[in-house]
Amino acid sequence: MRHLAYAAALVAALVVTVPLVPLFGLRRVRRLRVLLPAIACAAVPFVCWDVFATHAGQWHFDGRQVFGLRVLGLPVEEWAFFVVIPFAAIACYEAVGALLGRRGR
């Protein structure tokens, strides 16, 4: 079960944030033309750093806590991290804005 730890954390982030989209009617989060570039702004530099640091031996992933499938030396969970966490941050930011009545500004 330990190999599911990283994936479980990502699933938990989605379980908490995905319901915010319909609950608060978060339109920007539903529009991929807006969402994907925002996620890419966070993901691209950090994925590059992650790949470099992993190959240089400055960073590693505990094989007991990931599935084991790797792309460019990074576990698939790490790739998912760079999509899930920016999505969760954007959804939370938008939900707080909706709560405070700042929609559309």
C-alpha positions in Angstrom: 0.0 0.0 0.0 2.9 2.4 0.6 3.5 2.6 -3.2 0.1 4.5 -3.4 1.1 7.3 -1.0 1.9 9.9 -3.6 -1.1 9.0 -5.8 -3.3 9.1 -2.7 -2.2 12.6 -1.8 -3.0 13.8 -5.4 -6.4 12.1 -5.3 -7.2 13.7 -2.0 -6.3 17.1 -3.5 -8.8 16.5 -6.3 -11.5 15.1 -4.0 -11.4 18.4 -2.1 -11.1 20.8 -5.0 -13.1 19.3 -7.9 -16.5 19.8 -6.0 -15.7 23.5 -5.8 -16.1 23.9 -9.5 -19.9 23.2 -9.7 -20.5 24.4 -6.1 -19.2 27.9 -6.9 -19.8 27.9 -10.7 -16.2 28.4 -11.4 -16.3 29.2 -15.1 -12.6 29.9 -15.6 -11.6 26.5 -14.3 -13.9 24.9 -16.8 -12.4 26.7 -19.8 -9.3 24.8 -20.9 -8.1 27.7 -23.0 -7.6 29.6 -19.8 -6.7 26.7 -17.4 -4.1 24.9 -19.5 -1.7 27.9 -20.1 -2.0 28.7 -16.4 -1.0 25.2 -15.4 1.7 25.2 -18.1 3.3 28.3 -16.5 3.8 26.4 -13.3 4.5 23.0 -14.8 7.1 23.7 -17.5 9.8 25.3 -15.5 9.4 22.9 -12.5 9.3 19.8 -14.7 12.5 21.0 -16.4 14.1 21.5 -13.0 12.8 18.2 -11.7 14.2 16.3 -14.7 17.6 18.0 -14.4 17.9 17.6 -10.7 16.8 13.9 -10.8 19.3 13.1 -13.5 22.1 15.0 -11.6 21.3 13.0 -8.5 20.3 16.1 -6.5 16.7 14.9 -6.2 15.1 11.5 -6.0 11.8 9.7 -5.5 11.3 6.9 -3.0 10.5 3.9 -5.2 8.5 2.4 -2.3 6.0 5.3 -2.5 5.4 5.6 -6.3 4.0 3.2 -8.9 7.3 2.8 -10.6 6.4 3.9 -14.1 8.7 6.7 -15.1 8.8 9.2 -18.0 12.1 11.1 -18.4 13.2 9.7 -15.1 10.2 11.2 -13.2 7.4 9.0 -11.8 4.0 9.4 -13.3 2.8 10.8 -10.0 5.3 13.7 -10.3 3.9 14.5 -13.7 0.4 14.4 -12.3 1.5 16.6 -9.4 2.3 19.4 -11.9 -1.3 19.3 -13.2 -3.3 18.5 -10.1 -1.7 21.0 -7.7 -1.9 24.0 -10.0 -5.5 23.1 -10.8 -6.3 22.8 -7.1 -4.6 26.1 -6.3 -6.5 27.9 -9.1 -9.8 26.3 -8.1 -9.3 27.3 -4.5 -8.3 30.9 -5.5 -11.4 31.2 -7.7 -13.7 29.7 -5.0 -12.4 32.2 -2.4 -13.0 35.0 -5.0 -16.5 33.8 -5.5 -17.1 33.7 -1.7 -15.8 37.3 -1.4 -17.9 38.4 -4.3 -15.0 39.2 -6.6 -16.2 37.2 -9.5 -15.3 38.5 -13.0 -12.8 41.1 -11.8 
